[in-house]
Amino acid sequence: MEMRTFTLLCALILPLAGCETAPGTQRLPIGSHCSSADECGTTPYVCAPGYPGGYCQAACATDGDCPMDSYCIAKQCRRRCSVDGDCRTSEGYTCRPLGGTGNVCELPTTAETPDLSIVAPIVDMAAPTG
């Protein structure tokens, strides 16, 4: 009977012990639909709510700070793409050029969204590009 009591106590107490996910844990790919920051991961991964359906992103200084499937654009990791079908087209995202360096999933250019053809990615020369 003592073993059963011990097991029950452990099952009740361990979740309260503060087991947290480590910083830098990515849960969803950059550019994914989201409604809260914890869906995307732990810091630096966040959900940008100002985008249709939300947009998982991470703060960055260079491409090396971003997952391999994204570029660092205007200090935010943005999802890489080859064609519009790689993006969430049903929510208005298209595959937009980065001025010769590559393409990212983004909303069409408006007063609120930058013209990405004139924003160069921030490249970390020591980081692999892949």
VOKOLKE-553786 format. One record per residue (C-alpha): residue number from 1; x negated, y, z negated; residue in three letters. Coordinates in Angstrom, 1 decimal. Layout:
! residues N
<pt num="NUM" c1="X" c2="Y" c3="Z" residu="ala"/>
...
//
This chain:
! residues 130
<pt num="1" c1="0.0" c2="0.0" c3="0.0" residu="met"/>
<pt num="2" c1="-2.9" c2="2.4" c3="-0.7" residu="glu"/>
<pt num="3" c1="-4.2" c2="2.1" c3="2.9" residu="met"/>
<pt num="4" c1="-0.7" c2="3.0" c3="4.3" residu="arg"/>
<pt num="5" c1="-0.6" c2="6.1" c3="2.0" residu="thr"/>
<pt num="6" c1="-4.1" c2="7.1" c3="3.1" residu="phe"/>
<pt num="7" c1="-3.3" c2="6.7" c3="6.8" residu="thr"/>
<pt num="8" c1="-0.1" c2="8.7" c3="6.4" residu="leu"/>
<pt num="9" c1="-1.9" c2="11.5" c3="4.6" residu="leu"/>
<pt num="10" c1="-4.6" c2="11.6" c3="7.3" residu="cys"/>
<pt num="11" c1="-2.0" c2="11.8" c3="10.0" residu="ala"/>
<pt num="12" c1="-0.4" c2="14.8" c3="8.2" residu="leu"/>
<pt num="13" c1="-3.5" c2="16.7" c3="7.1" residu="ile"/>
<pt num="14" c1="-5.8" c2="16.4" c3="10.2" residu="leu"/>
<pt num="15" c1="-3.6" c2="18.5" c3="12.5" residu="pro"/>
<pt num="16" c1="-3.6" c2="21.2" c3="9.8" residu="leu"/>
<pt num="17" c1="-7.5" c2="21.1" c3="9.6" residu="ala"/>
<pt num="18" c1="-7.8" c2="23.6" c3="12.4" residu="gly"/>
<pt num="19" c1="-8.9" c2="21.4" c3="15.3" residu="cys"/>
<pt num="20" c1="-9.2" c2="23.9" c3="18.1" residu="glu"/>
<pt num="21" c1="-10.3" c2="23.7" c3="21.7" residu="thr"/>
<pt num="22" c1="-13.8" c2="25.1" c3="22.2" residu="ala"/>
<pt num="23" c1="-14.2" c2="28.5" c3="23.9" residu="pro"/>
<pt num="24" c1="-14.7" c2="28.3" c3="27.7" residu="gly"/>
<pt num="25" c1="-12.4" c2="25.3" c3="28.2" residu="thr"/>
<pt num="26" c1="-10.5" c2="25.6" c3="31.5" residu="gln"/>
<pt num="27" c1="-7.1" c2="23.9" c3="31.5" residu="arg"/>
<pt num="28" c1="-5.7" c2="25.1" c3="34.9" residu="leu"/>
<pt num="29" c1="-7.6" c2="26.0" c3="38.1" residu="pro"/>
<pt num="30" c1="-8.2" c2="29.7" c3="38.8" residu="ile"/>
<pt num="31" c1="-5.2" c2="31.1" c3="40.7" residu="gly"/>
<pt num="32" c1="-2.7" c2="28.7" c3="39.1" residu="ser"/>
<pt num="33" c1="0.8" c2="29.7" c3="38.1" residu="his"/>
<pt num="34" c1="1.0" c2="30.5" c3="34.4" residu="cys"/>
<pt num="35" c1="3.1" c2="32.3" c3="31.8" residu="ser"/>
<pt num="36" c1="0.8" c2="32.4" c3="28.8" residu="ser"/>
<pt num="37" c1="-3.0" c2="32.6" c3="28.3" residu="ala"/>
<pt num="38" c1="-3.3" c2="29.3" c3="26.6" residu="asp"/>
<pt num="39" c1="-2.0" c2="27.5" c3="29.7" residu="glu"/>
<pt num="40" c1="-5.1" c2="28.6" c3="31.6" residu="cys"/>
<pt num="41" c1="-7.6" c2="27.7" c3="28.9" residu="gly"/>
<pt num="42" c1="-9.6" c2="29.3" c3="26.1" residu="thr"/>
<pt num="43" c1="-11.6" c2="32.6" c3="26.4" residu="thr"/>
<pt num="44" c1="-12.6" c2="33.7" c3="29.0" residu="pro"/>
<pt num="45" c1="-9.6" c2="32.0" c3="30.8" residu="tyr"/>
<pt num="46" c1="-6.4" c2="34.1" c3="30.7" residu="val"/>
<pt num="47" c1="-3.1" c2="34.4" c3="32.5" residu="cys"/>
<pt num="48" c1="-2.7" c2="37.7" c3="34.3" residu="ala"/>
<pt num="49" c1="1.1" c2="38.3" c3="33.9" residu="pro"/>
<pt num="50" c1="1.2" c2="41.2" c3="36.3" residu="gly"/>
<pt num="51" c1="1.1" c2="38.8" c3="39.2" residu="tyr"/>
<pt num="52" c1="4.1" c2="36.9" c3="40.6" residu="pro"/>
<pt num="53" c1="4.3" c2="33.7" c3="38.6" residu="gly"/>
<pt num="54" c1="1.2" c2="34.7" c3="36.7" residu="gly"/>
<pt num="55" c1="-2.4" c2="34.1" c3="37.8" residu="tyr"/>
<pt num="56" c1="-5.0" c2="32.1" c3="35.9" residu="cys"/>
<pt num="57" c1="-8.2" c2="34.0" c3="36.0" residu="gln"/>
<pt num="58" c1="-11.4" c2="34.7" c3="34.0" residu="ala"/>
<pt num="59" c1="-13.6" c2="37.7" c3="33.4" residu="ala"/>
<pt num="60" c1="-16.9" c2="37.5" c3="35.2" residu="cys"/>
<pt num="61" c1="-20.1" c2="39.5" c3="36.0" residu="ala"/>
<pt num="62" c1="-21.3" c2="37.2" c3="38.9" residu="thr"/>
<pt num="63" c1="-20.0" c2="34.3" c3="40.9" residu="asp"/>
<pt num="64" c1="-22.1" c2="32.1" c3="38.5" residu="gly"/>
<pt num="65" c1="-19.6" c2="33.0" c3="35.7" residu="asp"/>
<pt num="66" c1="-16.7" c2="31.4" c3="37.7" residu="cys"/>
<pt num="67" c1="-15.7" c2="27.8" c3="38.4" residu="pro"/>
<pt num="68" c1="-17.0" c2="26.4" c3="41.7" residu="met"/>
<pt num="69" c1="-13.6" c2="26.9" c3="43.3" residu="asp"/>
<pt num="70" c1="-13.6" c2="30.7" c3="42.8" residu="ser"/>
<pt num="71" c1="-15.5" c2="34.0" c3="43.5" residu="tyr"/>
<pt num="72" c1="-16.2" c2="36.9" c3="41.1" residu="cys"/>
<pt num="73" c1="-14.2" c2="39.8" c3="42.6" residu="ile"/>
<pt num="74" c1="-13.8" c2="43.1" c3="40.8" residu="ala"/>
<pt num="75" c1="-15.0" c2="41.4" c3="37.5" residu="lys"/>
<pt num="76" c1="-12.3" c2="38.7" c3="37.8" residu="gln"/>
<pt num="77" c1="-12.6" c2="35.1" c3="39.1" residu="cys"/>
<pt num="78" c1="-10.3" c2="34.7" c3="42.1" residu="arg"/>
<pt num="79" c1="-9.4" c2="31.4" c3="43.8" residu="arg"/>
<pt num="80" c1="-11.4" c2="30.5" c3="47.0" residu="arg"/>
<pt num="81" c1="-9.4" c2="29.5" c3="50.1" residu="cys"/>
<pt num="82" c1="-9.8" c2="28.7" c3="53.7" residu="ser"/>
<pt num="83" c1="-6.2" c2="29.1" c3="54.9" residu="val"/>
<pt num="84" c1="-2.9" c2="30.5" c3="53.5" residu="asp"/>
<pt num="85" c1="-1.8" c2="27.0" c3="52.6" residu="gly"/>
<pt num="86" c1="-4.5" c2="26.8" c3="50.0" residu="asp"/>
<pt num="87" c1="-2.7" c2="29.6" c3="48.1" residu="cys"/>
<pt num="88" c1="0.7" c2="30.0" c3="46.5" residu="arg"/>
<pt num="89" c1="2.4" c2="31.3" c3="49.6" residu="thr"/>
<pt num="90" c1="5.9" c2="30.9" c3="48.2" residu="ser"/>
<pt num="91" c1="5.0" c2="33.5" c3="45.6" residu="glu"/>
<pt num="92" c1="3.5" c2="35.9" c3="48.2" residu="gly"/>
<pt num="93" c1="-0.2" c2="35.0" c3="47.9" residu="tyr"/>
<pt num="94" c1="-2.3" c2="34.7" c3="51.1" residu="thr"/>
<pt num="95" c1="-5.8" c2="33.8" c3="51.9" residu="cys"/>
<pt num="96" c1="-7.6" c2="37.2" c3="52.2" residu="arg"/>
<pt num="97" c1="-11.1" c2="37.8" c3="53.6" residu="pro"/>
<pt num="98" c1="-13.8" c2="39.3" c3="51.4" residu="leu"/>
<pt num="99" c1="-15.7" c2="41.2" c3="54.1" residu="gly"/>
<pt num="100" c1="-17.6" c2="38.3" c3="55.6" residu="gly"/>
<pt num="101" c1="-18.5" c2="36.4" c3="52.4" residu="thr"/>
<pt num="102" c1="-15.5" c2="34.2" c3="52.1" residu="gly"/>
<pt num="103" c1="-11.8" c2="34.3" c3="51.3" residu="asn"/>
<pt num="104" c1="-9.7" c2="34.4" c3="48.1" residu="val"/>
<pt num="105" c1="-6.0" c2="33.9" c3="47.3" residu="cys"/>
<pt num="106" c1="-4.5" c2="37.3" c3="46.6" residu="glu"/>
<pt num="107" c1="-1.4" c2="39.4" c3="47.2" residu="leu"/>
<pt num="108" c1="-1.3" c2="41.5" c3="50.3" residu="pro"/>
<pt num="109" c1="-3.0" c2="44.9" c3="49.9" residu="thr"/>
<pt num="110" c1="-0.7" c2="47.5" c3="48.2" residu="thr"/>
<pt num="111" c1="-1.4" c2="50.6" c3="46.1" residu="ala"/>
<pt num="112" c1="-1.7" c2="48.2" c3="43.1" residu="glu"/>
<pt num="113" c1="-4.0" c2="45.6" c3="44.8" residu="thr"/>
<pt num="114" c1="-7.4" c2="46.3" c3="46.2" residu="pro"/>
<pt num="115" c1="-8.4" c2="46.0" c3="49.8" residu="asp"/>
<pt num="116" c1="-10.6" c2="43.0" c3="49.4" residu="leu"/>
<pt num="117" c1="-12.3" c2="43.4" c3="52.8" residu="ser"/>
<pt num="118" c1="-14.3" c2="46.3" c3="51.2" residu="ile"/>
<pt num="119" c1="-14.9" c2="44.6" c3="47.8" residu="val"/>
<pt num="120" c1="-18.0" c2="42.4" c3="47.9" residu="ala"/>
<pt num="121" c1="-18.2" c2="39.4" c3="45.6" residu="pro"/>
<pt num="122" c1="-20.7" c2="39.7" c3="42.8" residu="ile"/>
<pt num="123" c1="-23.3" c2="37.1" c3="43.6" residu="val"/>
<pt num="124" c1="-25.7" c2="35.5" c3="41.1" residu="asp"/>
<pt num="125" c1="-28.7" c2="34.5" c3="43.2" residu="met"/>
<pt num="126" c1="-29.7" c2="31.9" c3="40.6" residu="ala"/>
<pt num="127" c1="-26.3" c2="30.2" c3="40.6" residu="ala"/>
<pt num="128" c1="-25.5" c2="27.5" c3="43.2" residu="pro"/>
<pt num="129" c1="-22.9" c2="28.4" c3="45.8" residu="thr"/>
<pt num="130" c1="-20.8" c2="25.5" c3="46.6" residu="gly"/>
//
